[in-house]
Amino acid sequence: MTQRKITLALKKINTSKLQGNFTEALIKNYHLNLSLVKYLFSKCSETKSAENKKLRILIEELIEELDINPNCKRIISKNSLKQILPWALKMEVFFKSIKIKEPTNTKLLLNESEHILAILNISAAKISLN
């Protein structure tokens, strides 16, 4: 995951947000966060694969990996991952509710997603510095 890909995805998210498509912006932000978590997981765990796993499961396995691999603690802290976990649960509920009706909490979830993106982006930058 390069900084260029992150910047391009952020431009698409901001375009959707400016057009008033908050649901689309939220989904794009979710996919960017998912990509960053998979990237962090692949750098922390050499033995496990991140393919075909839900975000919540990846985060839980990453928390377990922090206990096993102390080098991962330099990249992302356990407290940061514990902040991301409730957001992942909220997004699962969001995706289940989007099938039934138009969700009403998209702006709040989008703001929270942007906060999570900032945490993940800092961690990804730490990888590129090493």
N, C-alpha and C positions, 0 to 999 in steps of 0.2 A: 504494500500500500504506500504509494508515494504521495508527497505533499501536493503534487499537481492533480492527482485524482481527487484528493480531498477538496481542493480549491474548486475544481470543476463541479463536484457534487454540491458544494455550498452555494455556488452560483445558481444552479438549478433549483435548489431549495428556496433561495431568496426570490427568484423569479416567480415561483409558485405562490409564495407568501404575499408578494406584492400584488399579484392578480387576484388574491382573495381565496385561493384554493388551499385552505389550511389542511384539509385531509390529505391532499396530494403531497404537500410539503412535509407533513408528519410521516407519511409512508416513506418518502425519500430519505428523510432524516433517520428513520428506523433502519433502513437498509444500509446507510452509511455507518451507523453505530454498530450494526451487526458485522459489517466488513472489518471494522476496526477491532472488535472483540475477537473475531476469527484470526486476525493478523497477530494480535497480542498472544492469543492461545498458541498459535503455531510457533511463535518465538520463545515462549516459556516452556512448552511441552514438546519434547522431541519424539516421545513415544506414542502419544495419543493424537488422533486425527480430529479436526474440527468440522469435517464434512457431515452433512445430514443430521445436525444436532440443533435443537432449539436454543435460543439465546439464553434462557434461564438455566438450562443444563450446562451450557458452555461456561457461564459465570460461576456456577457452583463447582465445576471441575477446575476452573482457574483458581478459585479460593483454595481448593484442596492442593493444587499444584504449588501454591505459595508456601504451604507447610513443608512440602517435599523438597522443592528447589529454592534455595535462598537467593539465587541470582535474580529470580523474578521479582523479588521485593524491591530491587532497584528500579524496576520498570513501572510497576503499579502496586499500590498498597492495598492491604486487605480492607481498610476502611473505605477506600474508593470503590472497591468492588461491592461492598455492602451497601453503598449508596446506589449503585447501578441495579442491584437485584430487585428492589421494589418497583423501579421503573419498568423493568422487564416484565414483571407480573402485571402491571397496569396495561402494558402494551398487549399482552396476551388477552386480557379482558376486552380491550379495545377492538382487537381483530375478531373476537367472537361476537361482539355487539354490532360490528359494522355489517355483518351478514343479515342481521335482523332489521336494523333501522339506521338512520343517519345519526351518528354520535354527536353529542353536544359539547363534549369537553375537549375538542381538538386543540383549541388555543392553549389551554393549560398544559396538555400533554406535549404540545410543540415546544413550549417554553422549557419544560422539564427535559425534553429530548435534547435541546440545545445545550443545556447545562451538562448533561451526560456526554455530549459530543466534545465539550471543552475538556472534560476529565480524560476521555479516551485519546483526544488529540495530543494532550501533553504527554501521555504515556507513549504514544507512537513516536513523538519527537525524541523522547529519551532513547528509544531503540536506535534511531538513526544517528544519534550522537555517539553511541558505543561502538 
